[in-house]
Amino acid sequence: MPSQSPVERVFREEAGRLTASLVRLIGDFDLAEELVADALVEALEHWPRDGVPDRPGAWLLTAARRKGLDRLRREAKYRELLQRVAAIPEVPRREVDDRLRLIFTCCHPALEREAQVALTLRAVVGLTTTEIARAFLVPEATMAKRITRAKRKIVAAGIPYRIPAGAELGDRLGEVLTVLYLVFNEGHLATSGEDATRQDLVQDVEWLAGLLVRLLPGEPEPLGLLALIRLHLARWPARLDEHGQLVLLADQDRALWDRRAITDAVRLLGRATALQRPGPYQVQAAIAAVHCEATTWEQTDWRRVVGLYSVLAALDPSPVVLLNRAIALGQVDGPAIALTEVDRLSGLLDGYHLFHATRAVLLRDLSRDGEAADADRRAVTLTSNAAEQQLLSQRLVE
């Protein structure tokens, strides 16, 4: 994805905040998005010429308020909304609270998971419908309908625009963390397209996870997720070569890793652990920390990695977790044992490209080169990420 200009970056950051504030104030998703769009168009006319204002949020809110008043005065049927827009303050307030409320609203369990992710990306992160559709390999019209249905369901079901309390918070927090994790995964390794990764998306999710940590400091899993994201970002400078191609962890130049960021993330994980309520994001962060603290691939504490994956499998016995445990097990007990563990997952992961890519590595380690090539060819057909396709194809010609 092309790098963003400073003005574009401010747009991305402020659009989510402004949308959240307007949804709270007027209670209408569609109108809020229209006002945000109008305000951004006006900013695009002025900011490149006059410069980004010192308080871009206040500038945009004032523009949105003015545009809303102009629009609603022309439409009598929106008289009630006119009163709400007229009540918008001149200065933005409680931006952080508004975005958090909007996250919880978008991730309400009444909505399907795909709708939760799409609506969070659209309303909170500020991605366009086109970008979201491209990321999830669906037509733009399909994604637009999905987002529209989700917004209508929020209105029809009377889903409250608030942060839940008590026992309800635990259930809803899990939904929010899951959606943020899915968005993180999309940024960490894009589902499709020429760009292998989406660092801008990961940075947005880092901001949102940090928001949860600041406002829910007694919850360990947001701390774990934030630590996990920051550990991955610390390794980011070594993930791609000069041609933008993926570099596997074993081959990365660890001198490029941000050691200070790793230390800070490990400290964050320590805060989560001290709360003595373990969860899957904390365990994943602990696994990432073991990798980050190893000075070389060979010095990785693989027995600890296997042990942590065993803990993670007890918390989240998904086939992908078991696949990753088998990969780590191969570093301890050898490729033959690891391949046996991997093959047990064939019925569950046959359509997952990394299952076949993993088999290819293990088969090649066992000198079963023909089978390894077949597995790599199968993996290539199952991914739409161009960088992954090139990496896997390269194995076939080496």
N, C-alpha and C positions, 0 to 999 in steps of 0.2 A: 504493500500500500504506500503511495507517495507520502513523504513527510508533510506534516501540517505546518502552515505558517503560524506565527504568534496570534494573529487575529483569529484564524480558524480554531486554534487551541482554546482561546478564550470563549469562542462561540460554543464549542463542545462542552466546556466546563459550566458555563453560565446557563445554557439551554436547559439542562436537567434541573438546576436549582430554580430557575424561573418557572418551568413547567410545574414543579412540585408546589411552589408557592401559590400559583394561580389555581391549581386543582383544589388546594385547601380553601382558598378564598371564595371561589365561585362554584366549586363542586361539579364541574363539567369538563371532562377530558378533552373532547373535541374542540370546544371553544378555547380552552387553555392552550392547546397546541396551535390553533390558528393565530391567537394573539402572540404567542412566542415567535411563530414564523413571521408575522408582520413586523415585530420588533427587530428581529434579526435582519430582515430586508432593509429596514431603515438604518440599522447599524452598519450594514455593508455599504450603504451610500455615504455615511459620514466618517466612519473610523479610519478607512485607508487614507482619507484626506486629512482628517483632523487629529488622528491618533486615537488609540484606545484610552478611554477616560479612566481616571484614577479609581472610580467605583463603577465598573462596568455593569454590575448587578443592578445598582440603583438606576443607572441610565436606561437599561433595558426594561426594568419594571415600569418606569415612568412612560416609556414609549408604548409598552403593552397596554397600560392603563388608558393612555390617550387614544390608541387605536381601538380599544374595546368600547370606549365611550362613543367614538364616532360611529362604529359599526352598529351598536345596539340602539342608538338613538334613531337609526333608520329602520329599525324593525320592532314594531310595537309588540309583537308576540313574545319578545324577550324582555318585557318590562321588569320582571322580577330579577333577571340576571343583570339588567342595567343597574339596579340598586346595589347588587353585590360588587360589580366592577367599580362603581363609583366609590365604594367603601374601601377599595384597595389603597393601602397607605402609600405615601410618596417615597418612603424609604423601605427597602426590604428588611424583613425581620424573620427570625427563627428559620433561616434557610436550612440549617442542618437538620432541625426537627422535621421540616417539611419533606426533605428528601428521604429521611428514614421512614416517615409515615407512608410516603409513596411507594417505597420498596416493599413494605409489609402489605400494602394494598395490592400491588401487582402480584405478590406471591401468595395470595389467599388460597387456601386449599380447595375452594370451590372451583378454581380455574384449573384447567389441565396443565401439566408441566410444560408442554411446548408453548402454551399461551403465556404462562408465567415468564418464561425466558424471553419470549418475543416482546411482551409488554414492558418488561424491565429494561431491555435494550433500547426500546423506542422512547419510553417516557422518562426513564431515569438516567440512562447513559447518554441518550441523545443521538443514537445511530438512526440513519434513515431507513425507511422500509426496504429500499433497494439493497442496502448493505446487509440487513438482517436476512433477507431472502437469499442473497448470494451465499452467506455463511452457512445456511441450513439447506441449501440445494433445493429450494422450492421456487416456483414462479412468484414474481413480485405481487401479482394479483392475489395469489393464494395467501401470501403472508399478510397483505393488507386486510383481507377478510378475517384472518385469524386474530389480528390485533383489534379490529373493529368489534368482532364478536366478544372478545375479552372485555373491552371497555363497556359494551352494552350489558354484559352479564354483571359487571360490578354495579351498574346502576339498577338493573332489574332486581338483583338479589339484595340490594340495600347494603352492600359490603361497606362497613364503616372505614373512613379515612383516618386511621389511628394506629398507634402501636398497641398491640394487645397486652393485657396484664395477666398476672397470675399463671395458672396452669396453661392457659391458652398461649402464652408467650413462648413456652418451650416448644410446642408443636409448630407454631408459625415461624419461630427462629430457625428450626430445622429446614423448613421450606425455603426461607430466604438464603440460608447458607448453601443449600443444594443448588439453587439457581445461580448464585454468585460463582460457585465452583464450576458449573457448566460453562458459564461465560468465560471464566479463567481458562478452562481447557481449550475453548475455541480460540482464544488469543494465543495460548502457548503453542498450539499446533493447529493451524487453520484447517477446517474441514475440506476446503477446496480453494482453488485459485492459484495464481502464480506466486503469491507471497506465502512463504512457509509459516510465518508467524504474524501475529497482530499485537505488537508491543503496546500500541495505543489502547487496545482493548484491555490488556492486562493491567495497565496503569490505571484505567478507569475502575476496574474491579478492586485494585489495591486501595484506591481512595474510598470506595464504598465499604470495603472490609474495615478500613481504619475508622470510618464513620460509626460502624457497629461497635467497634472496640471502645471508642470514646464515650458512646452513650449507653453501652451495656458493659461496663468494666468488670462486673462480677461474673460474666459468662466466659468460660474457658474456650469454647469452640471457635468463636470469632477471633480470639487471640491465635489459636492454632492455624486457622485459615490465613490470617494476615501473615503469620510467620512463614507458612508454606509459600505464599505468593512472593514474599520478599526474598526468600532463599532462591527461588527460581530466577527472579529478576537479577540477583547478584551474579548468577552464572550467564546472564543473557549475552554479554559482550563476546563470549566464546562459542555461542550456539550456531552462528553462521560464519561461513568463510567469506573471503573477499568477493566471491561471486554470488553471495546470497544463498548458498546451499547449506543444508543442515550438516552439522558436525556432531557425531555421536558423543555421548558423555565420555567414553573411554578415550576418545581422540582429542578432547578439548584442551586448549592451552590454559591451564589453571592459573597461570600468571595474570590472565586477563580477568579473573574473577574478582569481585569487589569484596575483599576480606573484611572491611569495616562493616559493610552491610550484612555480611554473614554473621558476624559477632552480634550485631544489634538484633538480628532475627532470632538467633539462638537465645538471646536474653529474653525476647518476647515470648518464646516458647517456654522458657523457665517460669514466666509469670503464669502461663496457662497451667503448667504442670503443678504449680504450687496450690492451685485451687482444688486439686485432688478429685477432679471429675473427668476422667479420660474420655476421649472421643476420637472418631476416625480422622478428623483434620489435624488433631494434635499428633497422632501416630504418623500420618503422612509427612507432617513437618519434621518429626524426629528422623524419619528415613532420609528425607532431603538433607537434614543437618549432618548425618553420618557421611553422605556423599560429599557435602561441601567442606567438611573438616578434614577429609583425606587429602594428603598432598599429592598423591598419584592414584591412578586407577587400581594398581596392584596393592596399595596400602589400605584400601577400603576395608573396613571391618565387616566382612560379608556375613559372618555368623550373627552379628548384631542386626544386620539388615534382614536376614532370614527370620530372626526372632521377632523383630518388629512387624514384619509382614504376617507372621502367625498371629500376633495380637490384633492386627488390622483385620485379618480374616475372621477372627472371632466376633469383631464388632460389625464387619461388613463382608459377609462371605460371598462376594460377587465373583464371577469367573475371571474378571480382569485382575482383581486383587490376587487370586490364586495363580494367574499367569505370571504376574510380577514376582510372586514368591518363588515360583519355579525357576525363573531367570536367576534370581539371587542364589537359589539352591545349587544351580549349576556351577557357580563360582566356588562353592564349598565342597560339594560331593561329585562334581564332574558332569559332563554333558549327557551321559547315558541316563543317569537318574533324573536329571532335569527333563529330558525328552519324555520319559515315562510319565512324569507329572503333567507335562504340557499336553500330551496326547489324550489324557483323560478328559481334557476340556474340549475335545474336538466337536462334540455334539452341541456345545453351547456357543463356541466361538468360531465356527467355520466361516462365518461371514465377516469376521474381524481381521483386517489386514495385518495387524501386529501379531496376531496368533501365528499366521503363516510366516511372517518375517522372523519371528522367534524360532520357529521350527527350522527355518533355513539356516540360521546361525548354528544351532545345535547339531543339525545333520552335517553341516560342513565341518564342524569340529570333530565329528566321528568319521570323517572321510567318506561320507555318503553324498558325494558331490552332485550326482544326477538327481537324487531326491531333493537336495537343497535347492537346485535350480528350479525344479518344479514348484517348490514352496514359494520361492521368490517371485516367480511369474504369477502365481495365484495372488500373492500380496499386492503386486502392481495393479492388478485388475480391480482391487477392492478399495483403493484410495483415490481420491480426487485431488489430493495435494500434489502439485507439480514437483515440489522439492523432494517429497517422499518418493514419488515415482522415479525421479532421477537417481536418488540414492539406491533404491532397490534394483533398478536396471543396471547400475554400474557394477553391482555384484555379479551380474550375469556375464559380464565381459572381462572380468578380472581373472 
